[in-house]
């Protein structure tokens, strides 16, 4: 038979047949112009494909074919030779199976941990003991729980209702009344995507100084983290969150807020925290004594002239007795950035530290940033 018919018989490509012919593993007979693939070729191809399926290499099969051809008959020596090769291959398979079983167990363990983290994350919510701290910022009534899904003393999902509003709780996060999962607000920040390495180094310095100041506070009186996100990048939260503390983390960027929440859950501090996402009006009355704006986000938002954000900042900021914020701004193009809080709010600065004198963000655009850490009191 010709190569086309022969290749179809075994379900292989002509190129594969030619591959074996070139290595003399299949030896067709010349019949005029075209080679003829006779019964011997059929037997050899059957042998090749069978032993390939066993995992033998081309070299191993080629040697077997050569030995088989010269022996002519499958005598005892041939059978011993084949038997030895097959036993060796079985041993290889046993070793591979052992390795695969070990890898399978490792993957199953990895998957189990991931699934456990997911379940652990979903099961965390607002600690029932903190519900009394949830007060409406408009009517000043305490929120009452409706259609509650409570697991292990956490409000995981449901609603918080007062006379004037109804908040949604999903996967342990409180959402403002105007929350729409299909229409999340996205506000472009100045330094959102490509924070330069030198800027990151300066923020790490700021994180260390801020942690030192935070440890001087009474955390049981509550700390409000405004637009919490960059804390994860710049400092280790678990080093200054205390077991007797009470913390609120807010952000209008849901993705960032969820990242903070996941981080804190892994650090086993979620039972001391409330996570609030807001899009227009921050829905809760501030029950925390302390205010923290670690990333200078308030500076960003105020200078973006988003009136609704400014009102939220003023509401939370002015109701706190003390606080910390990072103020940073571009120099020399906009030195007023450096004084944002001082200009808008009547605060008494009790501690101020310049973290960096000048960090170049973009030489081409002449972007230079300065960072200052400020602690204030009323």
C-alpha positions in Angstrom: 0.0 0.0 0.0 1.1 3.6 -0.6 2.0 6.0 2.2 -1.4 7.7 2.2 -3.3 4.5 2.8 -0.7 3.3 5.3 -0.8 6.5 7.4 -4.7 6.4 7.4 -4.6 2.8 8.6 -2.7 3.8 11.8 -4.2 7.3 12.1 -0.9 9.1 11.8 0.4 11.8 9.6 2.5 11.1 6.5 5.3 13.1 8.1 5.3 10.7 11.1 5.6 7.7 8.7 8.5 9.3 6.9 10.2 10.0 10.3 10.3 6.3 11.0 11.3 5.5 7.5 14.3 7.9 7.7 15.4 6.1 10.9 15.0 2.7 9.2 12.4 1.6 11.8 10.0 1.0 8.9 11.5 -0.3 5.6 9.1 -0.1 2.7 9.8 -2.0 -0.5 10.5 0.0 -3.7 7.8 -0.7 -6.2 8.5 1.3 -9.2 8.2 5.0 -8.4 6.6 4.8 -5.0 7.6 2.8 -1.9 5.2 0.0 -1.0 4.3 -0.5 2.6 3.9 -4.3 2.9 2.8 -6.6 5.8 6.3 -6.3 7.4 5.8 -2.6 7.6 2.4 -3.0 9.1 3.9 -5.3 11.9 6.8 -2.9 12.5 4.4 0.1 12.7 2.2 -1.8 15.1 5.2 -2.7 17.2 6.4 0.9 17.2 3.1 2.5 18.2 2.5 -0.1 20.9 5.9 0.4 22.6 5.6 4.2 22.2 2.3 4.0 24.1 4.3 2.1 26.8 6.6 5.1 27.1 9.7 3.7 25.3 11.9 6.2 23.6 12.6 6.1 19.8 16.1 4.9 20.5 14.9 2.1 22.7 12.3 0.9 20.1 14.8 1.2 17.3 17.2 -1.1 19.2 14.4 -3.6 19.9 13.4 -3.7 16.2 17.0 -4.2 15.2 17.4 -7.1 17.7 14.1 -8.6 16.6 15.0 -8.5 12.9 18.4 -10.2 13.4 17.1 -12.9 15.7 14.3 -13.7 13.2 12.5 -15.8 15.8 11.3 -14.7 19.3 13.5 -17.2 21.1 14.3 -17.3 24.8 17.1 -14.7 24.6 14.7 -12.3 22.8 12.0 -12.8 25.3 14.4 -12.3 28.2 15.7 -9.1 26.6 12.1 -7.8 26.0 11.1 -8.9 29.5 14.0 -7.0 31.1 13.1 -3.8 29.2 9.4 -4.1 30.2 10.3 -4.7 33.8 12.6 -1.6 33.8 9.8 0.4 32.2 7.3 -0.8 34.9 9.8 0.3 37.6 10.0 3.7 35.9 6.2 3.9 35.9 6.0 3.0 39.6 8.5 5.8 40.4 6.5 8.2 38.2 3.3 7.2 39.8 4.8 7.7 43.3 5.9 11.2 42.3 2.5 12.0 40.7 0.7 10.8 43.9 3.0 13.1 46.0 2.3 16.0 43.7 -1.4 15.3 43.7 -1.4 15.3 47.5 0.5 18.6 47.5 -2.0 20.2 45.0 -4.9 18.9 47.0 -3.4 20.4 50.2 -2.8 23.7 48.4 -6.4 23.7 47.1 -7.7 22.8 50.5 -5.9 25.8 52.0 -7.2 28.1 49.3 -10.8 26.9 49.8 -10.3 27.2 53.5 -9.2 30.8 53.1 -12.2 31.5 50.9 -14.6 30.0 53.5 -12.7 31.8 56.3 -13.0 35.1 54.4 -16.7 34.7 53.6 -17.5 33.6 57.1 -16.1 36.8 58.6 -18.3 39.9 58.9 -19.2 42.5 61.4 -18.8 41.3 64.9 -22.2 41.2 66.6 -20.7 42.9 69.6 -19.9 45.9 67.4 -23.4 46.4 66.1 -24.1 49.0 68.8 -21.4 51.2 67.3 -23.3 51.4 64.0 -25.2 54.7 64.1 -26.7 56.5 61.1 -24.9 59.7 60.2 -28.2 61.4 59.2 -30.9 60.5 61.7 -28.4 59.4 64.4 -30.3 56.3 65.2 -28.6 52.9 65.8 -29.0 50.6 62.9 -31.1 47.5 63.4 -30.3 44.2 61.7 -32.7 42.8 59.1 -32.6 39.5 57.2 -29.4 38.7 59.0 -27.0 35.9 58.0 -25.0 35.5 61.2 -22.1 32.9 61.3 -19.9 32.4 64.4 -21.0 35.7 65.9 -20.4 37.7 62.7 -23.0 39.5 60.5 -21.9 38.1 57.1 -24.9 39.4 55.1 -28.2 41.1 55.5 -29.3 44.7 56.0 -28.8 47.5 58.5 -31.9 49.6 58.8 -32.9 52.9 60.5 -35.6 55.4 60.0 -34.0 57.1 57.0 -31.8 54.5 55.3 -31.1 50.9 54.6 -27.5 49.6 54.2 -26.5 46.4 52.6 -24.1 43.9 54.1 -22.4 41.5 51.7 -19.5 39.1 52.6 -18.9 41.1 55.8 -18.6 44.5 54.1 -21.1 47.3 54.8 -22.2 49.3 51.7 -23.7 52.7 51.6 -27.4 53.1 50.7 -26.7 54.0 47.1 -24.5 50.9 46.5 -24.9 49.3 43.1 -22.6 46.4 42.4 -23.0 46.9 38.6 -22.1 50.6 38.8 -19.1 51.0 41.1 -17.6 54.4 41.3 -14.0 54.7 40.0 -12.0 57.7 40.8 -8.6 58.1 39.1 -5.9 58.8 41.6 -2.6 60.7 40.9 -0.4 57.8 41.9 -2.7 54.9 41.3 -0.9 52.5 39.0 2.8 53.2 38.7 4.2 54.2 42.0 7.9 54.6 41.6 10.3 52.6 43.7 11.9 55.6 45.3 8.4 56.8 46.4 7.7 53.4 47.8 10.9 53.6 49.9 9.8 56.9 51.3 6.3 55.5 52.1 8.0 52.6 54.0 9.8 55.2 56.1 6.5 57.0 56.7 4.9 53.6 57.7 7.5 53.1 60.4 7.0 56.6 61.9 3.2 56.2 61.7 3.3 52.8 63.5 5.4 54.3 66.3 2.8 57.1 66.7 -0.2 54.7 66.6 1.2 52.6 69.4 0.8 55.6 71.7 -3.0 55.6 71.3 -5.7 53.8 73.2 -7.0 51.5 70.4 -10.1 50.5 72.4 -11.5 54.0 71.7 -11.5 53.3 67.9 -9.3 54.1 65.0 -10.9 55.1 61.7 -8.7 54.4 58.6 -9.9 56.6 55.7 -9.6 55.1 52.3 -7.6 52.2 53.7 -5.4 50.6 51.1 -1.8 51.8 51.0 -1.3 50.7 54.6 -0.7 47.2 53.2 2.0 48.4 50.9 3.9 50.6 53.4 3.6 49.0 56.8 2.7 45.8 58.5 -0.8 46.3 59.9 -0.6 43.3 62.2 2.2 45.0 64.1 0.0 47.8 65.4 -3.5 46.3 65.5 -4.3 45.3 69.1 -6.6 42.5 70.4 -8.5 45.1 72.5 -8.8 47.6 69.6 -11.7 48.7 67.5 -11.1 49.6 63.9 -13.1 50.9 60.9 -11.6 50.6 57.4 -13.3 52.6 54.7 -12.7 53.0 51.0 -14.8 54.1 48.0 -12.7 51.7 45.9 -14.2 48.3 46.5 -11.2 46.3 45.2 -8.8 48.1 47.5 -11.1 47.6 50.5 -11.4 43.9 49.8 -7.6 43.6 49.6 -7.3 45.2 53.0 -10.0 42.9 54.4 -8.3 39.8 53.0 -5.0 40.9 54.5 -6.5 41.5 57.9 -8.4 38.2 57.9 -5.2 36.3 57.2 -3.6 38.2 60.2 -6.5 37.0 62.4 -7.6 40.6 63.3 -10.9 40.7 61.4 -13.0 40.2 64.5 -11.8 43.7 65.7 -12.6 45.4 62.4 -15.5 46.9 60.4 -15.2 47.4 56.7 -17.3 50.1 55.0 -17.6 50.9 51.3 -19.2 54.2 50.3 -19.9 55.8 46.9 -21.5 59.1 47.8 -22.5 59.5 51.4 -20.5 57.8 54.2 -23.4 56.1 56.0 -22.1 55.8 59.6 -21.6 58.3 62.4 -17.9 58.3 63.4 -17.6 56.5 66.7 -13.8 56.4 66.6 -11.6 58.7 68.6 -8.8 58.6 66.1 -8.6 59.3 62.4 -5.9 58.0 60.0 -5.3 58.9 56.4 -2.1 57.0 55.6 -1.9 57.6 51.9 -2.7 61.3 51.7 -5.9 60.3 49.8 -7.8 63.2 51.4 -5.3 65.5 49.7 -6.0 63.9 46.4 -9.8 64.0 46.8 -9.9 67.6 48.0 -7.8 68.8 45.1 -9.9 66.8 42.7 -12.7 69.1 43.9 -15.2 66.2 44.4 -17.6 68.0 46.8 -19.3 64.8 48.0 -15.9 63.4 49.0 -14.9 66.6 50.7 -18.1 66.5 52.8 -17.4 62.9 53.8 -13.8 63.8 54.8 -15.0 66.8 56.8 -17.7 64.7 58.6 -15.2 62.0 59.6 -12.2 64.2 60.1 -13.8 66.8 62.3 -15.6 64.3 64.5 -12.3 62.7 65.5 -10.4 64.0 68.5 -7.0 63.1 67.3 -5.4 61.7 64.2 -2.6 61.1 61.8 -2.3 61.9 58.2 0.4 61.8 55.5 0.4 65.0 53.5 2.2 65.0 50.2 2.4 67.2 47.2 4.1 68.0 43.9 6.9 70.5 44.0 7.5 73.1 42.7 4.3 73.2 40.6 1.8 73.0 43.4 3.1 73.8 46.8 -0.3 74.3 48.3 -0.8 70.5 48.3 1.5 70.5 51.3 -1.0 72.4 53.4 -4.3 70.7 52.5 -5.5 69.7 56.0 -4.1 72.8 57.7 -6.1 75.0 55.2 -9.4 73.2 55.3 -9.7 72.1 58.9 -9.1 73.8 62.2 -6.6 71.4 63.7 -3.9 71.8 66.2 -0.7 70.0 65.0 1.1 68.4 67.9 3.7 66.5 65.9 5.0 67.0 62.4 7.8 65.2 60.7 9.2 65.6 57.2 9.7 62.1 55.8 11.3 63.2 52.5 12.6 66.4 51.2 12.3 65.7 47.5 11.5 62.4 45.7 11.6 62.6 41.9 8.6 60.8 40.4 9.0 61.7 36.8 12.0 63.6 35.5 10.4 64.4 32.1 7.4 65.9 33.8 9.4 67.5 36.5 7.3 65.8 39.2 8.8 66.0 42.6 7.0 64.9 45.7 7.4 65.7 49.4 5.9 63.7 52.2 5.0 64.9 55.7 3.5 62.9 58.6 1.3 65.0 60.9 -0.4 64.2 64.2 -3.1 66.6 65.3 -5.6 67.2 68.1 -8.7 69.3 68.3 
